[in-house]
Amino acid sequence: MTGDDAHGGDSRAGDAAASQPSTPRPLIERVALAGIAVLVAGLFGGMGLAALAGGEVFLGVMGGIGALMTVWAAASNLRRG
C-alpha cells in the first residue's frame, strides 16, 4: 500500500470515471426533475399540515422539514445542472 491511497484499495477503479468530463444535464431534464420535486414537496407539506391539524406536532414538523429539504434539492438541481 502506498501513501497515495488512503483506503488501501485499487486506485485504478475510479480513474475511468474521473477522467471523463462531467456534462451538465439538459435544461428540460432539470426542469422536469424540479417539477417532480415540487410535487413531492407539496405532498410533504400537505401531510405536515394535516398532521398539525390533527395534533401530531412531531409528524407535522417532520413533514415541513421534508418539504423544505425537497424544495432545496429542486433549487440546487436547477442552479447547478
N, C-alpha and C positions, 0 to 999 in steps of 0.2 A: 504494500500500500504506500502510495506517495503522499506527500504533504498537500498536493493539489486537490485530492479527492477526499473531502471530509467524511463522506458517507461510506467509503470503502467499497462501493460498487463499481461497475464498469462505466466509465465516463463517456464511452462512445455511444451509449444508448440514446442520449438526448442530443447528440451533435447534429443529426439529420434534421430534427425539428427546429433546432436553434439556428441552423444555417439558412433556412428558408425565410425570406422576408414575410412579415405578417401584413396581410392586406386587410383594410377595414371592410366591414360588412356594407353591402349596398344600402342606400337610404331607405328604400321601400321595406327591406327586411328589418331595419332598425325601427321604423315607424310601426310596422306590424307587431313587433315584439313589445314595443312600448304600449301599444293599444291593448294587447293581451294583459300586460302588467297592470294597466289602469283598471281594466275589468276585474281582475283578481283583487286589486286594492279596494274597489267598490264593494266586493263581496266581504272582504275582511272588515271594512268599515261598517257595513250593514250588520254583520254578525256582532261587532263590538257594540253598536248602538242598541241592538236587540238585547244583548246580554246586560248592558247597563240599565235598560228599561225594566228588565226582569229582576234586577237586584244583584246580579252577579258581577261585582266590581272587578275582580281579578280577571275574569274572562273578557270583560269589556275593555279593560286596559290592554290586555294581550292582543285583542283584535285590532285596537287602534295602533299599537306598535307595529303589528304586521302590515297594516295598511300603509303606514308611513315608510316602512322599510321597502315595501314593494314599489311605492312611488319613487323613492330614492333610486332603486335599481333601474327603473324605467328611465329616469332622467339621466343617469350616468351612462346608460346604453345609448341614448340619443346623442349625448355630448361626445363620448369618446369613440364610438363606432366600433 
